[in-house]
């Protein structure tokens, strides 16, 4: 089972959220359903648009990568996103999720 580290943003692309999951489609649906919820970061800032993701074989690898990315400055995160998705296309509705390390 793959584990995913992903980055979402809001429709205006002003806020980034980094998370980890083993069910990317389900997690994106949860972010969408929680949009506007002040009790969660992703909900409060409407971060439900997928712009980047990576896949890992183990949860430990994914957790380590998530922690590492969360420590990065925004500029470094933007460089990572731009390396595979320079137009910051919203990938939620793409069948193959072409972006990331799959």
C-alpha positions as MATLAB code, in Angstrom:
seq = 'XXXXXXXXXXXXXXXXXXXXXXXXXXXXXXXXXXXXXXXXXXXXXXXXXXXXXXXXXXXXXXXXXXXXXXXXXXXXXXXXXXXXXXXXXXXXXXXXXXXXXX';
ca = [
       0.000    0.000    0.000;
       1.513    3.341   -0.931;
       1.636    6.224    1.511;
       1.424    9.754    0.197;
       2.899   13.055    1.261;
       0.920   15.801   -0.409;
       0.622   19.556   -0.677;
      -2.686   21.312   -1.091;
      -3.488   24.970   -1.467;
      -6.558   27.182   -1.459;
      -8.260   28.407   -4.650;
      -6.234   31.644   -4.519;
      -2.980   29.695   -4.082;
      -1.988   31.799   -1.055;
      -1.685   29.087    1.616;
       0.052   25.703    1.548;
      -0.875   22.636    3.589;
       1.300   19.522    3.848;
      -0.150   16.196    4.929;
       0.344   12.433    4.801;
      -2.174    9.674    4.063;
      -2.532    6.182    2.659;
      -5.754    7.091    0.789;
      -5.106   10.251   -1.185;
      -8.496   10.513   -2.911;
     -10.360    9.978    0.348;
      -8.205   12.524    2.178;
      -8.757   15.125   -0.534;
     -12.514   14.581   -0.229;
     -12.238   15.125    3.524;
     -10.341   18.386    2.985;
     -13.046   19.509    0.567;
     -15.825   18.620    3.001;
     -14.028   20.461    5.829;
     -13.431   23.669    3.898;
     -14.268   26.653    6.073;
     -14.008   24.634    9.301;
     -12.125   26.888   11.760;
     -10.992   23.905   13.855;
      -8.549   22.571   11.244;
      -5.744   24.391    9.441;
      -6.704   23.033    6.025;
     -10.361   23.831    6.661;
      -9.753   27.320    8.028;
      -7.673   28.262    4.968;
      -9.676   26.275    2.364;
      -6.683   24.100    1.434;
      -8.332   21.378   -0.600;
      -6.707   21.804   -4.034;
      -3.983   19.202   -4.645;
      -0.879   20.645   -6.314;
       1.839   18.113   -5.422;
       2.330   14.641   -4.009;
       4.909   11.899   -3.515;
       4.387    8.183   -2.864;
       6.301    5.997   -0.402;
       6.286    2.289    0.393;
       6.192    2.684    4.167;
       4.386    4.987    6.532;
       7.657    5.756    8.323;
       9.235    7.095    5.118;
       6.181    9.250    4.453;
       6.073   10.592    8.009;
       9.762   11.511    7.883;
       9.310   13.304    4.549;
       6.213   15.149    5.784;
       8.085   16.415    8.844;
      11.000   17.519    6.682;
       8.795   19.442    4.229;
       6.884   21.166    7.029;
      10.154   22.676    8.261;
      10.982   24.198    4.879;
      10.426   27.868    4.102;
       7.685   28.653    1.616;
      10.186   29.498   -1.133;
      11.713   26.030   -0.968;
       8.257   24.414   -1.042;
       7.364   26.491   -4.090;
      10.554   25.344   -5.846;
       9.600   21.719   -5.167;
       6.068   22.225   -6.512;
       7.351   24.143   -9.542;
       9.775   21.328  -10.402;
       6.881   19.080  -11.444;
       3.818   21.340  -11.591;
       5.022   24.794  -12.714;
       1.521   26.103  -13.397;
       0.194   24.835  -10.056;
      -2.594   22.962  -11.810;
      -5.181   21.561   -9.436;
      -4.765   17.800   -9.661;
      -7.829   16.702   -7.692;
      -9.752   15.682  -10.773;
      -6.969   14.108  -12.828;
      -7.374   10.347  -13.097;
      -3.661    9.599  -13.046;
      -2.324   12.260  -10.641;
       0.695   12.745  -12.930;
       2.564   14.935  -10.467;
       4.814   13.494   -7.793;
       7.041   10.514   -7.373;
       4.822    7.598   -8.268;
];
